[in-house]
Amino acid sequence: MERIIGTYYIETPYDPEKAAAVLAGEQSSGTFVAVPGETEELKQRFAARVEDVALLETVDLSAIPGAVSSTGKYHRARVKVSWSIENFGYNLPVMVSSLQGNLYEITQFTGLKLMDIELPSSFGQQFKGPEFGIAGCRQLTGIAERPLIGTIIKPSIGLTVVDTAAMVQTLADAGIDFIKDDELLSSSANSRFEDRVAGIMKVINTHADKTGKKVMYAFNLSGEMDEMLSRYETIVKHGGTCAMISINSVGLSAVKKICDQRQLAIHAHRNGWGMLTRHPLLGIDFRAYQKIWRLAGVDQLHVNGIKNKFWETDDSVVNSIEACLTPLFDQKNVIPVVSSGQWGGQAFETWRRTQTQDLLYMAGGGIMAHPMGVAAGVAALQQAWSSAVEGLTLEEAAATYPEFAKSVEKFGDK
């Protein structure tokens, strides 16, 4: 019978082998004490198995303040545990409950992080994955090779529909590929969702009729389930190509339901990601996280960016980009969304470290606050990326392109 393997980074004041056994028991057939009915036959079929325990280090200070060890020592280890697919079939919420669930509350662990998930081949047959992925998003935007250049509507909330539509017009005229709602806006007092979709798509459709280029706009439909389905239909009715979901807020089942409609590219915003991963010994690593959401069917997934404005390191960002571009079964690859304090200057290091242009490269202030205007902001990002790929240095690119040179003057010390 096929098995799913979870790899964990743990810290425990106990013997790591015994702690791993508690993990396996608690998350399958066992509990804190033997119970009637837990026969050897049942355990053989349904109990999780400890596949491997590798001791990494022993430390004197716990990862979690207030933890108590009788020996004053805390052992860190890499643990692999497997579950039979019979335990939950192809039910993603129950799979996540099994792989994570109550583990973070068990006293045997003073630290635990799900680092990766190995899935059996049948998952590739059961789950379709992204409907559009990289190739589909390129086709929808008409951008064949370079990164898709995108931006976010700012101020995040408070603009009227008329204000937002005017901004979209400016961005479309500037040659932008992608625009999205901020995650803080779905439907507000002065920008009802349905009105905003109608107003923005009128601008986008008219621009497409004139130029042949249709800007992809990610409307934030996050809400209750019925409400999201209704909003999805509104986007489709007005000729939109993309919807945005705050995936951590609406939940796995809701995201999959939206993805299963398979008419719009789904932009997965991971706001709240920090609370799931920022602590090095709590939560979930992006390698495991992105597999879950790719199974659900998202097409675009945030990964942060080089020299970003948040806490995440460049190494972490690079690893996240690589994870998104690593094939999962024969499904389409999800496009990494590079964002957070980005401007053209980071393109050079991003290209050097990833060697890929299969990115949605998002810049808010890096476009909107360009000294020469929005059109120059879009051009500067395109210039930066073409220069990076051609092997120019940042200094050489600035000497070649006036728009990018002004970006360096404005954002170079950021």
C-alpha positions as CSV (number, residue, x, y, z in Angstrom):
1,M,0.0,0.0,0.0
2,E,1.3,3.5,-0.9
3,R,2.6,5.6,1.9
4,I,3.1,9.4,2.4
5,I,6.3,10.4,4.2
6,G,6.7,13.6,6.3
7,T,10.1,14.9,7.1
8,Y,10.4,16.9,10.3
9,Y,13.0,19.0,12.1
10,I,12.4,18.4,15.8
11,E,13.7,19.4,19.2
12,T,13.0,17.3,22.2
13,P,14.2,17.0,25.8
14,Y,13.6,13.2,25.5
15,D,15.3,10.5,23.5
16,P,14.6,11.5,19.8
17,E,13.7,7.9,18.9
18,K,11.0,7.8,21.6
19,A,9.7,11.2,20.7
20,A,9.4,10.2,17.1
21,A,7.4,7.1,18.2
22,V,5.0,9.4,20.1
23,L,4.6,11.5,17.0
24,A,3.7,8.4,14.9
25,G,1.3,7.0,17.5
26,E,-0.4,10.3,18.3
27,Q,-1.1,11.1,14.6
28,S,-2.5,7.7,13.7
29,S,-3.9,4.8,15.7
30,G,-2.4,5.6,19.1
31,T,-3.0,7.9,22.1
32,F,-1.2,8.5,25.4
33,V,-2.3,5.1,26.8
34,A,-3.2,1.7,25.3
35,V,-6.9,1.4,24.5
36,P,-9.2,-1.6,23.7
37,G,-9.4,-2.2,20.0
38,E,-5.9,-1.1,19.1
39,T,-5.0,-4.6,18.0
40,E,-1.7,-5.6,16.3
41,E,-3.6,-6.1,13.1
42,L,-5.1,-2.6,13.2
43,K,-1.7,-1.1,14.0
44,Q,0.0,-3.0,11.2
45,R,-2.5,-1.5,8.7
46,F,-3.1,2.0,10.0
47,A,-0.3,3.0,12.5
48,A,2.2,5.6,11.2
49,R,5.8,4.3,11.0
50,V,9.0,5.9,12.1
51,E,11.2,5.5,9.0
52,D,14.3,7.3,10.1
53,V,15.8,9.4,13.0
54,A,19.0,11.3,12.5
55,L,20.4,13.1,15.5
56,L,21.7,16.6,14.4
57,E,22.9,18.3,17.6
58,T,22.3,18.7,21.3
59,V,21.8,22.2,22.8
60,D,21.5,23.7,26.3
61,L,18.8,26.2,25.5
62,S,15.4,25.3,24.1
63,A,13.9,26.9,21.0
64,I,10.8,27.7,23.0
65,P,11.1,29.9,26.1
66,G,9.9,28.2,29.3
67,A,10.6,24.6,28.2
68,V,11.9,22.3,30.9
69,S,14.3,19.4,30.6
70,S,15.2,17.1,33.4
71,T,18.7,16.8,32.0
72,G,19.1,20.4,30.9
73,K,19.7,19.2,27.3
74,Y,17.6,19.4,24.2
75,H,18.2,17.1,21.2
76,R,17.6,18.2,17.6
77,A,17.0,15.6,14.9
78,R,15.6,15.0,11.5
79,V,12.8,12.5,11.6
80,K,10.9,10.7,8.8
81,V,7.5,9.3,9.5
82,S,5.2,7.6,7.0
83,W,1.4,7.0,6.8
84,S,-0.5,4.5,4.7
85,I,-2.7,6.3,2.1
86,E,-5.5,4.1,3.5
87,N,-5.7,6.5,6.6
88,F,-7.1,9.4,4.6
89,G,-7.1,8.6,0.9
90,Y,-7.0,11.8,-1.1
91,N,-8.5,14.1,1.5
92,L,-6.1,17.0,1.7
93,P,-7.4,18.5,5.0
94,V,-7.2,15.2,6.8
95,M,-3.7,14.6,5.3
96,V,-2.6,17.9,6.7
97,S,-4.2,17.1,10.1
98,S,-2.3,13.9,10.1
99,L,1.0,15.4,9.2
100,Q,0.7,18.4,11.5
101,G,-2.4,18.4,13.7
102,N,-1.7,18.4,17.4
103,L,2.0,17.8,17.1
104,Y,2.9,21.4,18.1
105,E,1.1,20.9,21.4
106,I,2.7,17.6,22.5
107,T,5.1,17.9,25.5
108,Q,7.6,15.6,23.9
109,F,8.5,18.4,21.5
110,T,10.1,21.8,22.3
111,G,10.3,22.4,18.6
112,L,8.8,20.8,15.5
113,K,8.7,21.9,11.8
114,L,7.3,19.9,8.9
115,M,10.1,20.3,6.3
116,D,8.9,18.2,3.3
117,I,6.3,15.8,2.1
118,E,6.9,12.8,-0.2
119,L,3.7,11.9,-2.1
120,P,2.9,8.7,-3.9
121,S,2.4,8.7,-7.7
122,S,-1.3,8.2,-7.4
123,F,-1.6,11.8,-6.1
124,G,-0.5,12.9,-9.5
125,Q,-3.5,11.1,-11.1
126,Q,-6.0,12.2,-8.4
127,F,-5.1,15.9,-8.4
128,K,-4.9,18.0,-11.5
129,G,-2.7,20.7,-10.1
130,P,-2.6,24.2,-11.7
131,E,-4.9,24.7,-14.6
132,F,-2.6,27.4,-16.1
133,G,0.7,27.4,-14.3
134,I,3.7,29.1,-15.9
135,A,2.9,28.4,-19.6
136,G,-0.8,29.3,-19.2
137,C,-0.1,32.6,-17.4
138,R,2.4,33.4,-20.2
139,Q,-0.3,32.7,-22.8
140,L,-2.9,34.8,-21.0
141,T,-0.6,37.8,-20.8
142,G,1.2,37.4,-24.1
143,I,4.7,37.3,-22.5
144,A,6.7,34.5,-24.0
145,E,10.1,34.7,-22.3
146,R,10.9,37.5,-19.9
147,P,9.5,37.7,-16.3
148,L,5.9,39.0,-16.1
149,I,6.1,42.5,-14.6
150,G,3.4,43.3,-12.1
151,T,2.3,45.8,-9.5
152,I,-0.2,46.2,-6.6
153,I,-2.9,48.8,-6.3
154,K,-1.8,51.3,-3.7
155,P,-3.1,52.8,-1.4
156,S,-4.1,49.3,-0.3
157,I,-7.7,50.3,0.6
158,G,-9.7,53.5,0.3
159,L,-9.6,54.2,-3.4
160,T,-12.9,54.5,-5.2
161,V,-13.7,52.3,-8.2
162,V,-13.2,55.4,-10.4
163,D,-9.8,56.1,-8.8
164,T,-8.7,52.5,-9.2
165,A,-9.9,52.2,-12.9
166,A,-7.9,55.4,-13.7
167,M,-4.8,53.9,-12.1
168,V,-5.3,50.7,-14.1
169,Q,-5.6,52.8,-17.3
170,T,-2.3,54.5,-16.5
171,L,-0.6,51.1,-15.8
172,A,-2.0,49.5,-18.9
173,D,-0.8,52.4,-21.1
174,A,2.6,52.0,-19.4
175,G,2.8,48.4,-20.6
176,I,2.3,46.5,-17.3
177,D,1.6,42.8,-17.6
178,F,-0.1,42.1,-14.3
179,I,-2.0,44.1,-11.6
180,K,-3.5,42.8,-8.4
181,D,-5.8,44.0,-5.6
182,D,-4.0,44.3,-2.2
183,E,-4.9,41.5,0.1
184,L,-6.6,44.0,2.5
185,L,-9.2,44.8,-0.1
186,S,-12.0,42.5,-1.3
187,S,-15.2,44.6,-1.1
188,S,-15.2,47.8,0.8
189,A,-17.7,50.6,1.5
190,N,-16.5,52.7,-1.5
191,S,-15.2,49.8,-3.7
192,R,-17.8,47.0,-3.9
193,F,-16.3,43.9,-5.5
194,E,-18.8,43.8,-8.4
195,D,-18.5,47.5,-9.2
196,R,-14.7,47.3,-9.1
197,V,-14.6,44.3,-11.5
198,A,-16.9,46.0,-13.9
199,G,-15.0,49.3,-13.8
200,I,-11.5,47.8,-14.1
201,M,-12.4,45.2,-16.8
202,K,-14.0,47.9,-18.9
203,V,-10.6,49.6,-19.0
204,I,-8.7,46.4,-19.6
205,N,-11.0,45.1,-22.3
206,T,-11.0,48.5,-24.2
207,H,-7.2,48.6,-23.9
208,A,-6.9,45.0,-25.2
209,D,-9.2,45.8,-28.2
210,K,-7.0,48.7,-29.1
211,T,-3.6,47.2,-28.5
212,G,-4.0,43.4,-28.5
213,K,-2.5,43.2,-25.0
214,K,-4.8,42.1,-22.2
215,V,-3.5,43.0,-18.8
216,M,-4.0,40.2,-16.2
217,Y,-5.8,41.6,-13.1
218,A,-6.0,39.5,-9.9
219,F,-9.3,40.4,-8.2
220,N,-9.3,39.5,-4.5
221,L,-12.4,37.3,-4.1
222,S,-11.5,36.1,-0.6
223,G,-14.6,35.7,1.5
224,E,-17.2,33.0,2.4
225,M,-17.6,30.1,0.1
226,D,-20.8,31.0,-1.7
227,E,-19.6,34.6,-1.9
228,M,-16.3,33.6,-3.5
229,L,-18.1,31.4,-6.1
230,S,-20.4,34.3,-7.0
231,R,-17.4,36.7,-7.2
232,Y,-15.6,34.2,-9.4
233,E,-18.5,34.2,-11.9
234,T,-18.5,38.0,-11.9
235,I,-14.9,38.0,-13.0
236,V,-15.6,35.4,-15.7
237,K,-18.6,37.4,-16.9
238,H,-16.6,40.5,-17.4
239,G,-13.8,38.8,-19.2
240,G,-11.2,38.7,-16.4
241,T,-8.4,36.1,-16.4
242,C,-7.3,35.9,-12.8
243,A,-8.6,35.7,-9.2
244,M,-6.6,36.2,-6.0
245,I,-7.2,34.3,-2.8
246,S,-5.7,34.8,0.6
247,I,-5.0,31.1,1.0
248,N,-4.2,30.9,4.7
249,S,-7.3,32.9,5.6
250,V,-9.9,31.0,3.5
251,G,-8.5,27.5,4.0
252,L,-7.5,24.5,1.9
253,S,-10.9,23.2,1.0
254,A,-12.1,26.6,-0.1
255,V,-9.1,27.3,-2.2
256,K,-9.4,23.9,-3.9
257,K,-13.1,24.5,-4.6
258,I,-12.2,27.8,-6.3
259,C,-9.3,26.2,-8.2
260,D,-11.6,23.4,-9.4
261,Q,-13.7,25.9,-11.4
262,R,-10.6,26.0,-13.8
263,Q,-11.6,29.1,-15.8
264,L,-9.3,31.7,-14.1
265,A,-5.7,31.7,-13.2
266,I,-5.5,31.6,-9.3
267,H,-3.1,34.0,-7.6
268,A,-2.3,32.5,-4.2
269,H,-1.4,35.2,-1.7
270,R,0.3,33.7,1.4
271,N,-0.3,36.6,3.8
272,G,0.1,35.2,7.3
273,W,3.0,33.0,6.1
274,G,5.3,34.4,8.8
275,M,3.3,32.9,11.6
276,L,3.6,29.5,9.9
277,T,7.3,29.5,9.3
278,R,9.3,32.4,10.8
279,H,10.4,30.5,13.9
280,P,13.1,28.0,12.8
281,L,11.7,25.2,14.9
282,L,7.9,25.7,14.5
283,G,5.4,25.4,11.7
284,I,6.0,24.3,8.1
285,D,8.9,24.8,5.6
286,F,8.0,26.2,2.2
287,R,9.1,23.0,0.5
288,A,6.2,21.2,2.1
289,Y,3.8,24.1,2.0
290,Q,4.0,24.7,-1.7
291,K,3.2,21.1,-2.5
292,I,-0.1,21.2,-0.6
293,W,-1.2,24.3,-2.5
294,R,-0.1,23.0,-5.9
295,L,-2.2,19.9,-5.3
296,A,-5.1,22.2,-4.5
297,G,-4.5,23.8,-7.9
298,V,-3.1,27.4,-7.5
299,D,-1.3,28.8,-10.5
300,Q,0.8,31.6,-8.9
301,L,2.3,31.5,-5.4
302,H,4.2,34.2,-3.4
303,V,7.8,33.5,-2.5
304,N,9.0,37.0,-1.3
305,G,12.1,38.5,-3.0
306,I,15.8,39.2,-2.9
307,K,16.7,41.9,-0.3
308,N,13.0,42.1,0.6
309,K,11.4,44.3,3.2
310,F,10.4,41.4,5.4
311,W,12.4,38.9,7.6
312,E,13.1,36.3,5.0
313,T,16.7,35.6,3.9
314,D,17.8,35.6,0.3
315,D,18.7,31.9,0.6
316,S,15.2,31.1,1.7
317,V,13.7,33.1,-1.2
318,V,16.0,31.3,-3.7
319,N,15.0,27.9,-2.2
320,S,11.3,28.8,-2.5
321,I,11.7,29.7,-6.2
322,E,13.5,26.5,-6.9
323,A,10.7,24.5,-5.0
324,C,8.0,26.1,-7.2
325,L,10.0,25.3,-10.4
326,T,10.7,21.7,-9.3
327,P,8.2,19.4,-11.2
328,L,5.5,17.8,-9.1
329,F,4.3,14.7,-11.0
330,D,3.4,15.7,-14.5
331,Q,1.4,18.8,-13.4
332,K,2.1,22.3,-14.6
333,N,4.6,24.2,-12.5
334,V,3.3,27.1,-10.4
335,I,4.8,30.5,-11.2
336,P,6.7,32.0,-8.3
337,V,5.5,35.5,-7.4
338,V,8.5,37.6,-6.4
339,S,7.5,40.6,-4.3
340,S,8.2,42.7,-1.2
341,G,10.2,45.9,-1.6
342,Q,11.3,45.0,-5.2
343,W,12.6,47.3,-7.8
344,G,14.9,46.7,-10.8
345,G,18.0,46.6,-8.8
346,Q,17.3,43.1,-7.3
347,A,16.8,41.6,-10.8
348,F,20.6,41.1,-11.2
349,E,21.0,39.0,-8.0
350,T,17.7,37.2,-8.6
351,W,18.9,36.1,-12.1
352,R,22.4,35.3,-10.9
353,R,21.1,32.9,-8.2
354,T,18.1,31.4,-9.9
355,Q,18.9,31.5,-13.7
356,T,15.2,31.7,-14.5
357,Q,12.8,34.2,-16.0
358,D,9.8,32.1,-15.1
359,L,8.7,34.6,-12.5
360,L,5.9,37.1,-11.8
361,Y,8.1,40.0,-10.7
362,M,6.0,42.4,-8.6
363,A,7.0,46.0,-7.7
364,G,4.7,48.4,-6.0
365,G,6.6,51.5,-5.0
366,G,9.4,50.4,-7.4
367,I,7.0,51.3,-10.3
368,M,4.5,53.7,-8.8
369,A,7.1,56.0,-7.1
370,H,9.5,56.2,-10.1
371,P,10.7,59.8,-10.5
372,M,9.9,59.8,-14.2
373,G,6.4,58.4,-13.7
374,V,4.7,55.0,-13.9
375,A,5.6,54.2,-17.6
376,A,9.2,54.8,-16.7
377,G,8.8,52.5,-13.7
378,V,7.6,49.7,-15.8
379,A,10.3,50.3,-18.4
380,A,13.0,50.3,-15.8
381,L,12.0,46.9,-14.5
382,Q,12.0,45.5,-18.1
383,Q,15.4,47.1,-18.7
384,A,16.8,45.7,-15.5
385,W,15.8,42.1,-16.4
386,S,17.0,42.3,-20.0
387,S,20.3,43.7,-18.8
388,A,20.7,41.0,-16.1
389,V,20.0,38.2,-18.6
390,E,22.4,39.8,-21.1
391,G,25.2,39.8,-18.5
392,L,25.4,43.6,-17.9
393,T,26.1,44.8,-14.4
394,L,23.8,47.1,-12.6
395,E,26.2,50.0,-13.2
396,E,26.4,49.2,-17.0
397,A,22.6,49.0,-17.2
398,A,22.2,52.4,-15.4
399,A,24.7,53.9,-17.9
400,T,22.6,52.5,-20.8
401,Y,19.0,53.2,-19.8
402,P,17.9,56.6,-18.4
403,E,14.8,55.1,-16.8
404,F,16.7,52.4,-14.9
405,A,19.3,55.0,-14.0
406,K,16.6,57.1,-12.2
407,S,15.5,53.9,-10.4
408,V,19.0,53.5,-9.1
409,E,19.1,57.1,-7.9
410,K,15.7,56.7,-6.2
411,F,15.9,53.2,-4.7
412,G,19.5,52.3,-4.8
413,D,20.0,52.7,-1.1
414,K,16.8,50.9,-0.1
